[in-house]
Amino acid sequence: MNKKFYITAAIPYVNAKPHIGHVLEFVQVDTVKRYHELLGEDAVSLSGGDENALKNVQAAEKAGRPIREFVDENTEAFRQLAIKLNAEFSYWQKGSDQKNHFASSQKLWNLCLKDIYKKSYKGLYCVGCETFYTPDELNGNGECFEHPGKKLDEIQEENYFFKLKDYQEQLIKLIESENLKIVPDFRKNEVLSFLKQGLQDISVSRSNERAKNWGVPIPNDPTQRIYVWFDALNIYRSGAPEKYWPADVHAIGKGITRFHTVYWPAFLLSAKLDLPKTVFIHGYLTVNGNKISKSDPTTVIDPVPLIEKYGADAIRYYLLAKINPFGDGDFSEDKLREVYNADLANGLGNLVARIAKLAEKANFVLEPRTYNLEPYLKSQLDVFRFDLALEFLWQNITLLNQKVDLNKPWALDDNNLKKFIAEIAPEISNLAYNLQPFIPETAQKILKQFSGPIKSGPALFPRV
């Protein structure tokens, strides 16, 4: 039986349509999944709609739309985006799904019951993060660092609380020993620093009044709903067949680190359930140097027209090759176009076109053979360094293009031309094999073109 591999993307809030920032993680997750498929594993991926958040309720009210209709439409836009990127998820779980998700989240609640108690509470609530903050966790203006410029709500109500501080020492040990591995190391150190400052118990419910009767009801208490993070994190369990849990990798953006490396493992420890193995934390995309913010429309780029104009593989390549996966990276259409023409049209596309044309002229037939993933590629993908893996493959593309320029095969006689193609065609085919996790559509086209009689075909990346 094949070894299983289960990777998740964060569950996006569906209070608005997706933007270019969401594409980064979808593509990273799909690349890791495809890599593990090439290793012969039963690799699956999951995402879905974080639909039970207060911010979704508020956005629907603002739009004058029924909540259900509003979240259904936006969740579907995220699902379709993944499909357009050739990054369709194996499983897609909606937070409003009452059959699987509500039942699973209520079961998790009951498993954690020994660590849940009720008390009155007053605190500052950030609707953007869907969490309470203490004054010392806010910036100089008393605002959340993730959502500067937005006033926090002062909330006073009776809620259920989870005994988070009881799990402080256990979490420190798990993270230090890498039984719960956090990548990269500097994020791991940030989490440990937060844990060592001391944990406070956290609110895990909201009143029906504040939740507008939306979300997962608390078992045996019809006056309250389960706090959105408690239920949203459980999508990772409710959305895929049980045999895949625990997740091998949770891929997340840096802004939701605490929820995935502190709260979620604590809930699972309380419920005596297996913990995810690795949390991979990436940075944010900025747009023309500015943070993506719905309050600044110039930063909110719709990815769909870009996919239609440049192709999914061009977007995938840019985000994987030109963005350091652990830091913030900038996106602009000008940079995308520049990279498209330089690396894809002039680099890979030009190489394939030249050799295919010469091979057709020489009636060259490439016999079937087996290819393997490059060891260096594997070593980089194991630690989520998509950029370094692609840099390595593009160095090979550059060398092969230089080899063509140096040997001038178009000037060779038939015999020497065949010899040259016999040497270079398998290298191109091997390249395509190794490109499959990153730019799957293009890789498949090259593999098909470079098998049997090689014929020239349409340009892989027509210049833009």
C-alpha positions in Angstrom: 0.0 0.0 0.0 1.3 3.5 -0.9 2.5 5.7 1.9 0.0 8.5 2.5 0.8 12.2 2.3 -1.7 14.8 3.4 -1.1 18.6 3.0 -3.5 21.4 3.7 -3.8 25.0 2.7 -5.2 27.5 5.2 -9.0 27.8 5.0 -9.6 31.3 3.6 -12.1 33.7 5.0 -14.9 34.2 2.4 -15.9 37.7 3.3 -14.7 38.8 -0.2 -13.5 37.3 -3.5 -10.0 35.9 -3.7 -7.0 38.1 -4.6 -3.4 37.5 -5.9 -2.2 36.9 -2.3 -4.3 33.7 -2.0 -2.7 32.3 -5.2 0.7 31.9 -3.5 -0.4 29.3 -1.0 -2.6 27.4 -3.4 0.3 27.0 -5.8 2.8 26.1 -3.0 0.5 23.4 -1.7 -0.2 21.9 -5.1 3.5 21.8 -5.9 4.3 19.8 -2.7 1.3 17.5 -3.4 2.5 16.8 -7.0 6.1 16.2 -5.7 4.9 13.5 -3.3 2.8 12.0 -6.1 6.0 11.7 -8.2 7.5 9.9 -5.2 4.7 7.3 -5.6 2.8 8.3 -2.5 -1.0 8.6 -2.0 -0.8 12.4 -1.8 -3.9 14.5 -1.2 -4.5 18.2 -0.5 -7.4 20.0 1.3 -8.7 23.5 1.7 -12.2 25.0 1.9 -14.2 27.9 3.1 -13.9 29.4 6.6 -17.5 30.4 6.5 -18.5 30.7 10.2 -16.6 33.9 10.9 -18.2 37.0 12.2 -16.5 39.0 9.4 -18.5 37.0 6.9 -21.7 37.9 8.6 -20.8 41.6 8.7 -19.7 41.5 5.0 -23.0 39.9 4.0 -25.0 42.4 5.9 -23.0 45.3 4.3 -23.7 43.8 0.9 -27.4 43.4 1.7 -27.2 39.7 0.9 -28.4 36.6 2.9 -25.4 35.1 4.7 -25.7 31.6 3.1 -26.0 32.9 -0.4 -23.1 35.3 0.1 -20.6 32.7 1.6 -21.6 30.1 -1.0 -20.8 32.4 -3.9 -17.4 33.5 -2.4 -16.4 30.0 -1.3 -17.0 28.7 -4.9 -14.9 31.6 -6.3 -11.9 30.3 -4.2 -12.5 26.7 -5.3 -12.7 27.7 -9.0 -9.5 29.8 -8.6 -7.6 26.6 -7.5 -9.0 24.8 -10.5 -7.9 27.6 -12.9 -4.4 27.4 -11.4 -4.2 23.6 -12.1 -4.1 23.3 -8.3 -7.4 21.7 -7.6 -7.7 20.4 -4.1 -8.4 16.7 -3.5 -10.9 17.7 -0.8 -12.8 21.0 -0.3 -14.7 21.4 2.9 -17.2 24.1 3.6 -17.4 25.4 7.2 -21.2 25.7 6.9 -21.6 22.0 6.0 -23.9 20.7 8.7 -23.6 17.0 7.9 -19.8 16.4 8.3 -18.3 19.5 9.6 -20.8 20.5 12.3 -20.9 17.0 13.6 -17.1 16.6 13.6 -16.6 20.0 15.4 -19.2 19.2 18.0 -17.5 15.9 18.6 -14.1 17.7 19.0 -15.8 20.1 21.5 -17.1 17.1 23.6 -13.6 15.5 23.5 -12.2 18.7 24.9 -14.9 19.2 27.5 -12.7 18.5 30.5 -10.7 21.7 29.6 -13.7 23.9 28.9 -15.4 26.2 31.5 -17.7 29.2 31.4 -17.0 32.7 32.7 -17.9 36.3 32.1 -15.3 38.2 30.1 -14.5 41.7 28.9 -11.9 42.2 26.2 -10.7 43.8 22.9 -11.8 41.8 19.9 -10.3 42.1 16.4 -13.0 41.0 13.9 -10.3 40.8 11.2 -8.3 38.2 13.1 -11.4 36.8 14.9 -9.6 36.9 18.2 -9.3 38.8 21.5 -6.1 40.7 22.2 -4.6 42.1 25.4 -3.5 45.8 25.4 0.2 44.8 25.4 -0.3 42.8 22.1 -1.4 45.9 20.2 0.5 48.7 18.4 1.0 52.2 19.7 -2.5 53.2 18.5 -4.1 50.3 20.3 -4.7 48.5 17.0 -3.9 44.9 15.9 -0.6 44.6 14.0 -2.4 42.6 11.2 -5.2 45.2 10.7 -3.7 48.6 11.5 -6.3 51.4 11.2 -9.2 49.3 12.4 -10.6 49.9 15.8 -11.1 46.9 18.0 -14.5 46.1 19.5 -14.8 46.1 23.2 -16.8 42.9 24.0 -18.4 41.9 27.3 -20.2 38.6 27.5 -20.3 35.2 29.1 -18.3 32.7 27.1 -16.8 29.3 27.3 -13.1 29.2 27.8 -10.4 26.6 27.0 -7.6 25.9 29.6 -4.8 26.8 27.1 -2.3 27.6 29.8 -2.4 23.9 31.0 -0.7 23.0 27.7 2.1 25.5 27.8 4.9 23.1 28.8 3.7 20.3 26.6 3.7 22.6 23.6 7.2 23.9 24.3 8.5 20.3 24.5 6.7 19.2 21.3 8.1 22.2 19.3 11.6 22.1 20.8 11.9 18.3 20.0 10.4 18.9 16.5 7.6 16.4 17.1 5.6 19.4 16.0 8.0 20.8 13.4 7.8 24.5 12.5 9.5 25.6 9.3 11.4 28.0 8.9 13.4 28.0 12.1 13.0 31.7 12.9 9.2 31.2 13.0 9.7 28.2 15.4 11.8 30.6 17.6 9.0 33.2 17.5 6.4 30.6 18.7 8.7 29.3 21.5 9.3 32.9 22.6 5.5 33.5 22.7 4.9 30.3 24.6 7.6 31.1 27.2 6.0 34.5 28.0 3.1 32.5 29.5 -0.3 31.5 28.0 -3.7 32.8 29.0 -6.9 30.7 28.7 -8.8 31.6 25.5 -12.5 32.2 24.7 -13.9 29.4 22.5 -17.5 30.5 22.1 -19.6 33.5 21.2 -23.1 34.4 22.1 -25.8 33.7 19.5 -26.6 37.4 19.5 -23.0 38.4 18.5 -22.7 35.4 16.1 -26.1 36.3 14.5 -27.1 32.7 15.0 -24.5 31.7 12.4 -21.9 28.9 13.0 -21.7 25.6 14.8 -24.0 25.4 17.8 -22.4 24.3 21.1 -23.6 20.9 22.2 -26.1 21.2 25.0 -26.1 25.0 25.0 -28.4 26.5 22.4 -27.4 30.1 23.5 -23.8 29.9 22.2 -21.9 29.1 19.0 -18.4 27.5 18.7 -15.7 30.1 18.3 -14.7 30.3 14.6 -11.0 29.2 15.1 -12.0 26.1 17.1 -14.3 25.0 14.2 -12.3 26.3 11.2 -9.1 24.5 12.3 -11.2 21.3 12.5 -11.9 21.5 8.8 -8.5 19.8 8.4 -10.0 16.8 10.1 -13.7 17.0 9.0 -12.9 17.5 5.3 -10.8 14.5 4.4 -11.2 10.7 5.1 -10.0 9.8 8.6 -7.2 7.6 7.2 -5.3 10.7 6.1 -5.1 12.3 9.6 -2.7 13.5 11.0 -1.8 16.1 8.3 1.8 15.8 7.2 2.0 19.5 6.4 -0.2 22.5 7.2 0.8 25.4 4.9 -0.2 28.8 6.4 0.6 32.5 6.1 2.6 34.1 8.9 -0.5 36.0 10.3 -2.2 32.9 11.5 0.9 31.2 13.1 -0.4 31.3 16.7 -3.7 29.6 15.8 -1.9 26.7 14.1 1.1 26.2 16.4 -0.5 26.9 19.8 -4.3 26.8 19.8 -4.8 23.9 17.4 -2.2 21.6 18.9 -3.6 22.3 22.3 -7.1 21.4 21.2 -5.8 18.2 19.7 -3.8 17.3 22.8 -6.9 17.9 25.0 -9.0 15.7 22.7 -6.2 13.0 22.7 -6.0 13.2 18.9 -2.8 13.1 16.7 -1.0 16.3 16.0 0.0 17.5 12.5 3.6 16.7 11.8 4.8 20.0 10.2 3.6 23.6 9.9 5.2 25.4 7.0 4.8 29.2 7.4 5.2 31.5 4.4 5.4 35.3 4.1 2.9 37.6 2.4 2.7 38.9 -1.1 2.9 42.7 -1.4 1.6 44.5 -4.5 4.0 47.1 -5.9 5.6 47.3 -2.4 2.3 47.8 -0.5 0.5 45.3 1.8 -2.6 43.8 0.2 -5.6 45.4 1.9 -9.2 45.5 1.0 -9.3 49.1 2.1 -6.7 49.9 -0.6 -8.2 48.7 -4.0 -4.9 49.3 -5.8 -3.4 46.3 -3.9 -6.3 43.9 -4.5 -5.5 42.2 -7.8 -7.9 39.7 -9.3 -5.8 36.8 -10.4 -8.3 35.4 -12.9 -7.6 37.9 -15.8 -3.8 37.3 -15.2 -4.3 33.5 -15.6 -6.3 34.1 -18.7 -3.7 36.4 -20.2 -0.4 34.6 -19.2 -1.5 31.1 -18.4 -1.6 29.3 -15.1 2.0 28.0 -15.4 3.4 31.5 -15.9 1.7 32.6 -12.6 2.8 29.4 -10.8 6.4 29.9 -12.1 6.6 33.5 -11.0 5.3 32.9 -7.5 7.4 29.8 -6.9 10.7 30.9 -8.5 10.8 34.6 -7.6 9.4 34.7 -4.1 11.4 33.5 -1.1 8.9 31.1 0.5 9.8 32.2 4.0 9.8 36.0 3.5 7.5 38.6 2.0 7.7 39.0 -1.8 6.4 41.6 -4.2 4.1 41.1 -7.1 3.5 43.4 -10.1 2.3 42.6 -13.6 5.3 44.4 -15.0 7.6 42.0 -13.1 5.5 39.0 -14.2 5.7 40.0 -17.8 9.5 40.5 -17.6 10.0 37.0 -16.0 7.5 35.5 -18.5 9.5 36.8 -21.5 13.0 36.2 -20.0 12.7 32.8 -18.3 9.7 31.1 -20.0 9.6 32.5 -23.6 13.3 33.0 -24.2 14.5 30.3 -21.8 12.5 27.2 -21.7 10.2 27.9 -24.6 13.0 28.8 -27.0 15.1 25.7 -26.0 12.1 23.3 -26.6 11.2 25.0 -29.9 14.7 24.9 -31.4 15.4 21.3 -30.5 11.9 20.1 -31.6 12.4 21.8 -35.0 15.8 20.2 -35.5 14.6 16.8 -34.4 11.7 17.0 -36.8 14.1 17.9 -39.6 16.3 14.9 -38.7 13.3 12.5 -38.3 14.5 11.8 -34.8 12.7 9.3 -32.6 13.2 9.4 -28.8 12.9 5.9 -27.4 10.9 5.5 -24.1 13.1 5.7 -21.0 12.6 6.2 -17.2 13.4 9.5 -15.5 14.1 10.3 -11.9 13.7 13.4 -9.7 17.0 15.2 -9.3 18.4 14.6 -5.8 19.1 18.4 -5.3 15.5 19.1 -6.3 14.2 16.6 -3.7 16.4 18.1 -1.0 15.0 21.6 -1.7 11.3 20.5 -2.0 11.6 18.6 1.3 12.2 22.0 3.0 9.8 24.0 0.8 12.5 25.9 -1.1 10.6 26.1 -4.4 12.8 29.1 -5.4 16.1 27.2 -5.1 14.7 24.1 -6.8 13.6 26.2 -9.8 16.8 28.2 -9.9 18.7 24.9 -10.2 16.4 23.7 -13.1 16.8 27.1 -14.9 20.6 26.9 -14.6 20.2 23.6 -16.6 18.0 25.3 -19.2 20.5 28.1 -19.6 23.4 25.5 -20.0 21.4 23.6 -22.6 20.6 26.8 -24.6 24.3 27.7 -24.4 25.2 24.2 -25.7 22.9 24.7 -28.7 24.5 28.1 -29.4 28.0 26.6 -29.1 27.4 23.5 -31.3 25.3 25.3 -34.0 23.4 22.0 -34.8 21.6 23.7 -37.7 24.9 23.7 -39.6 25.7 20.0 -38.9 25.3 17.1 -41.4 22.5 14.6 -40.8 24.6 12.1 -39.0 26.1 14.6 -36.5 22.8 16.4 -36.1 21.2 13.1 -35.0 24.1 12.5 -32.6 23.6 15.9 -31.1 19.8 15.5 -30.7 20.3 12.0 -29.2 22.4 13.7 -26.5 20.2 16.8 -25.8 16.6 15.5 -26.3 16.7 13.1 -23.2 18.0 16.0 -21.2 15.0 18.1 -22.2 12.7 15.2 -21.4 14.3 14.8 -18.0 13.9 18.5 -17.3 10.2 18.3 -18.1 9.9 15.3 -15.8 11.4 17.4 -13.0 9.3 20.4 -13.8 6.0 18.5 -13.3 5.3 19.7 -9.7 5.9 23.4 -10.6 4.4 24.0 -14.1 2.4 20.8 -14.7 0.7 21.7 -17.9 3.9 22.8 -19.7 5.8 19.8 -18.4 3.2 17.4 -19.8 3.3 19.1 -23.2 7.1 18.7 -23.4 6.9 15.1 -22.2 4.3 14.3 -24.9 6.3 16.2 -27.6 9.6 14.5 -26.6 8.4 10.9 -26.8 8.6 8.9 -30.0 9.0 10.9 -33.2 9.7 14.5 -32.1 7.7 17.2 -34.0 7.7 20.9 -33.7 4.6 22.4 -32.2 3.0 25.7 -31.1 5.2 28.0 -28.9 4.9 27.0 -25.3 5.1 30.6 -24.2 4.3 33.1 -27.0 6.1 36.4 -26.2 3.9 38.9 -24.4 
